[in-house]
Amino acid sequence: MAIERTFVAVKPDGVRRGLIGDIIKRFEQRGLKIVGFKMIWADEKFATEHYFEHKDKPFFGNLKEYLKSGPIVAAVVEGADAIDVVRKIVGPTSGDVAPPGTIRGDFGHMGIKHADGKGRIYFNLVHASDKKETAEREIKLWFKPEELHSYKRVDEEEVM
């Protein structure tokens, strides 16, 4: 069990739907700690930097437009095996296959196939880093070191 940090973003559709609190609550209820938190509006350059690994994929333009379409709540989450735990809480990318109990399973209202069939941008509420290297890169992109905080939650003694 490793104590690690990961990056999470409530995407513009999650913000517009008023789900910020419900989404962040899922991580805190699991015993994860929010050590960085802010709201930003991504521009073209920032969206390109965030999704750079998808630059050669046909959906790259849609990803950037999605990220730029409204404010985003960015968070750094810390805890035991945080990267894997957060990914499980978030659920699979497509809301139509995400199981109940996950963020996308409970709040998602369309799947990738539906969005593609309508020629629409696919909205999936939240982004979570997929591995350690990605988490480190995304945390550095979204947060300055002085924006990250260390503190003890009352339940931390159980996992340390």
PAKOL-329850 format. One record per residue (C-alpha): residue number from 1; chain; x, y, z; residue in one letter. Coordinates in pm, 1 decimal, padded with zeros to 6 digits. Each point is the difference from the previous one (the first is absolute). Last residue first. Layout:
N
SITE, i, ch, east, north, up, aa
SITE, NUM, A, X, Y, Z, a .
...
END
This chain:
160
SITE, i, ch, east, north, up, aa
SITE, 160, A, -00060.6, 00488.2, 00790.7, m .
SITE, 159, A, -00348.5, -00122.2, -00088.5, v .
SITE, 158, A, -00183.6, 00009.5, 00336.0, e .
SITE, 157, A, 00195.4, 00300.6, 00124.3, e .
SITE, 156, A, -00142.1, 00195.2, -00291.2, e .
SITE, 155, A, -00356.9, 00010.3, 00138.8, d .
SITE, 154, A, 00028.6, 00342.7, 00163.3, v .
SITE, 153, A, 00137.7, 00151.0, -00318.8, r .
SITE, 152, A, 00353.7, 00129.0, 00029.4, k .
SITE, 151, A, 00135.9, 00294.5, -00199.0, y .
SITE, 150, A, 00221.2, 00066.1, -00300.4, s .
SITE, 149, A, -00091.4, 00261.1, -00259.2, h .
SITE, 148, A, 00046.4, 00050.6, -00371.1, l .
SITE, 147, A, -00031.2, 00351.3, -00146.8, e .
SITE, 146, A, 00362.7, 00079.9, 00090.5, e .
SITE, 145, A, 00119.1, -00268.2, -00243.6, p .
SITE, 144, A, -00181.5, 00171.6, -00290.2, k .
SITE, 143, A, -00298.5, -00195.6, -00127.6, f .
SITE, 142, A, -00156.6, -00095.0, -00336.3, w .
SITE, 141, A, 00302.5, -00099.3, -00207.5, l .
SITE, 140, A, 00203.1, -00139.1, 00289.8, k .
SITE, 139, A, -00298.7, -00209.9, 00116.1, i .
SITE, 138, A, -00053.2, -00118.4, -00357.6, e .
SITE, 137, A, 00359.5, -00117.5, -00046.5, r .
SITE, 136, A, 00013.0, -00180.7, 00337.1, e .
SITE, 135, A, -00337.8, -00163.4, -00056.2, a .
SITE, 134, A, 00099.7, -00112.6, -00349.8, t .
SITE, 133, A, 00319.2, -00160.3, 00129.3, e .
SITE, 132, A, -00185.8, -00175.1, 00284.6, k .
SITE, 131, A, -00277.9, -00144.0, -00216.4, k .
SITE, 130, A, -00350.1, 00071.5, -00136.4, d .
SITE, 129, A, -00051.6, 00356.0, 00120.3, s .
SITE, 128, A, -00366.3, 00074.0, 00065.2, a .
SITE, 127, A, -00233.4, 00211.8, -00214.2, h .
SITE, 126, A, -00363.2, 00067.7, 00086.4, v .
SITE, 125, A, -00344.8, 00065.5, -00140.8, l .
SITE, 124, A, -00007.0, -00233.0, -00301.5, n .
SITE, 123, A, -00119.5, 00225.8, -00282.7, f .
SITE, 122, A, 00051.0, -00134.5, -00351.0, y .
SITE, 121, A, 00016.7, 00276.5, -00261.0, i .
SITE, 120, A, -00277.8, -00044.9, -00250.0, r .
SITE, 119, A, -00022.8, -00154.6, -00347.0, g .
SITE, 118, A, -00335.2, -00155.8, 00096.5, k .
SITE, 117, A, 00128.5, -00353.8, -00049.4, g .
SITE, 116, A, 00325.4, 00091.0, 00175.3, d .
SITE, 115, A, -00191.1, 00128.2, 00303.0, a .
SITE, 114, A, -00218.5, -00311.4, 00012.9, h .
SITE, 113, A, 00297.5, -00232.1, -00042.3, k .
SITE, 112, A, 00195.5, 00182.3, 00273.2, i .
SITE, 111, A, -00277.4, -00049.1, 00252.1, g .
SITE, 110, A, -00254.7, 00234.6, 00145.7, m .
SITE, 109, A, -00142.7, 00115.9, 00332.3, h .
SITE, 108, A, 00290.1, -00049.6, 00237.3, g .
SITE, 107, A, -00086.7, 00073.7, 00363.7, f .
SITE, 106, A, -00016.1, -00337.5, 00174.4, d .
SITE, 105, A, 00210.7, -00209.0, -00236.6, g .
SITE, 104, A, 00244.0, 00284.2, -00068.0, r .
SITE, 103, A, 00057.2, 00059.7, 00370.0, i .
SITE, 102, A, 00011.6, -00371.2, 00080.1, t .
SITE, 101, A, -00262.8, -00168.9, 00216.3, g .
SITE, 100, A, -00195.4, -00126.3, -00298.6, p .
SITE, 99, A, 00232.8, -00151.8, -00257.3, p .
SITE, 98, A, 00152.6, 00198.2, -00285.8, a .
SITE, 97, A, -00116.0, -00150.8, -00331.1, v .
SITE, 96, A, -00234.2, 00277.1, -00118.6, d .
SITE, 95, A, 00212.1, 00267.7, 00166.7, g .
SITE, 94, A, 00297.2, -00065.7, -00227.0, s .
SITE, 93, A, 00341.6, 00061.7, 00157.0, t .
SITE, 92, A, -00015.8, -00285.6, 00250.9, p .
SITE, 91, A, -00048.6, 00082.0, 00369.3, g .
SITE, 90, A, 00087.3, 00311.1, 00203.8, v .
SITE, 89, A, 00020.9, -00184.8, 00334.7, i .
SITE, 88, A, 00215.4, -00272.6, -00156.3, k .
SITE, 87, A, 00234.0, 00255.9, -00158.3, r .
SITE, 86, A, 00027.2, 00181.0, 00335.4, v .
SITE, 85, A, 00100.7, -00322.3, 00176.6, v .
SITE, 84, A, 00260.5, -00084.5, -00263.6, d .
SITE, 83, A, 00171.1, 00339.6, 00019.1, i .
SITE, 82, A, -00045.8, 00041.2, 00375.9, a .
SITE, 81, A, 00181.3, -00319.4, 00100.0, d .
SITE, 80, A, -00026.3, 00119.2, 00362.7, a .
SITE, 79, A, -00078.9, 00368.7, -00002.1, g .
SITE, 78, A, 00027.7, 00334.6, -00170.0, e .
SITE, 77, A, -00230.0, 00185.2, -00239.4, v .
SITE, 76, A, 00109.8, 00301.0, -00201.0, v .
SITE, 75, A, -00295.1, 00195.0, -00127.3, a .
SITE, 74, A, -00105.5, 00201.4, -00302.5, a .
SITE, 73, A, -00348.8, 00145.1, -00038.1, v .
SITE, 72, A, -00055.0, 00090.4, -00363.5, i .
SITE, 71, A, -00176.7, 00305.5, -00140.4, p .
SITE, 70, A, -00163.1, -00021.4, -00339.8, g .
SITE, 69, A, 00032.7, -00116.8, -00360.9, s .
SITE, 68, A, 00383.0, -00005.0, -00011.2, k .
SITE, 67, A, 00028.3, -00363.0, 00115.4, l .
SITE, 66, A, -00266.1, -00110.6, -00248.0, y .
SITE, 65, A, 00160.7, 00190.1, -00287.1, e .
SITE, 64, A, 00334.2, -00164.4, 00079.5, k .
SITE, 63, A, -00151.4, -00347.6, 00008.9, l .
SITE, 62, A, -00190.6, 00065.1, -00323.3, n .
SITE, 61, A, 00319.6, 00101.3, -00180.4, g .
SITE, 60, A, 00183.8, -00310.2, 00122.3, f .
SITE, 59, A, -00277.3, -00239.1, -00116.4, f .
SITE, 58, A, 00187.4, -00114.2, -00313.0, p .
SITE, 57, A, 00308.1, -00100.6, 00199.1, k .
SITE, 56, A, 00344.2, 00147.8, -00067.9, d .
SITE, 55, A, -00011.8, 00253.4, 00284.7, k .
SITE, 54, A, -00129.1, -00254.7, 00255.0, h .
SITE, 53, A, 00311.5, 00004.7, 00221.1, e .
SITE, 52, A, -00015.4, 00382.0, -00002.0, f .
SITE, 51, A, -00335.6, 00007.0, 00184.6, y .
SITE, 50, A, 00103.1, 00236.7, 00280.5, h .
SITE, 49, A, 00242.6, 00199.7, -00212.6, e .
SITE, 48, A, -00256.7, 00052.5, -00277.3, t .
SITE, 47, A, -00263.5, 00106.7, 00253.1, a .
SITE, 46, A, 00248.8, 00249.9, 00148.8, f .
SITE, 45, A, 00087.9, 00150.8, -00336.6, k .
SITE, 44, A, -00362.8, 00027.3, -00111.4, e .
SITE, 43, A, -00121.4, 00161.3, 00325.2, d .
SITE, 42, A, -00112.1, -00178.3, 00315.4, a .
SITE, 41, A, -00238.1, 00168.8, 00245.5, w .
SITE, 40, A, 00112.9, -00054.3, 00358.2, i .
SITE, 39, A, -00143.7, -00104.9, 00336.7, m .
SITE, 38, A, 00223.1, -00106.5, 00288.5, k .
SITE, 37, A, 00085.5, -00283.1, 00241.2, f .
SITE, 36, A, 00320.1, -00154.7, 00132.5, g .
SITE, 35, A, 00056.2, -00242.8, 00288.8, v .
SITE, 34, A, -00341.3, -00173.1, -00008.5, i .
SITE, 33, A, 00037.1, -00311.2, 00216.5, k .
SITE, 32, A, -00123.8, -00349.6, -00077.4, l .
SITE, 31, A, -00192.7, -00189.1, 00265.9, g .
SITE, 30, A, -00264.0, -00149.2, -00231.7, r .
SITE, 29, A, -00249.5, 00263.3, 00113.8, q .
SITE, 28, A, 00247.4, 00267.2, -00109.8, e .
SITE, 27, A, 00019.0, -00138.8, -00352.4, f .
SITE, 26, A, -00376.8, -00033.5, -00041.6, r .
SITE, 25, A, -00055.0, 00347.2, 00150.2, k .
SITE, 24, A, 00202.9, 00154.8, -00283.2, i .
SITE, 23, A, -00255.6, -00124.0, -00253.6, i .
SITE, 22, A, -00311.2, 00097.2, 00195.6, d .
SITE, 21, A, 00144.1, 00342.5, 00080.3, g .
SITE, 20, A, 00092.7, 00079.8, -00359.7, i .
SITE, 19, A, -00325.6, -00136.1, -00145.2, l .
SITE, 18, A, -00178.7, 00325.5, -00082.4, g .
SITE, 17, A, -00084.2, -00101.0, -00358.9, r .
SITE, 16, A, 00213.3, 00281.7, -00141.2, r .
SITE, 15, A, 00301.6, -00114.2, 00207.6, v .
SITE, 14, A, -00038.4, -00363.0, -00107.9, g .
SITE, 13, A, -00039.5, 00113.2, -00362.2, d .
SITE, 12, A, 00313.6, 00216.8, 00023.7, p .
SITE, 11, A, 00219.9, -00282.4, 00129.7, k .
SITE, 10, A, 00049.2, -00083.2, 00367.2, v .
SITE, 9, A, 00372.8, -00058.5, -00009.5, a .
SITE, 8, A, 00201.1, -00254.1, 00196.9, v .
SITE, 7, A, 00377.4, -00029.8, 00036.6, f .
SITE, 6, A, 00172.6, -00262.9, 00210.2, t .
SITE, 5, A, 00212.0, -00011.8, 00310.7, r .
SITE, 4, A, 00149.9, -00304.2, 00165.4, e .
SITE, 3, A, 00014.8, -00187.0, 00329.3, i .
SITE, 2, A, 00111.1, -00346.9, -00099.7, a .
SITE, 1, A, -00151.2, -00329.6, 00110.0, m .
END
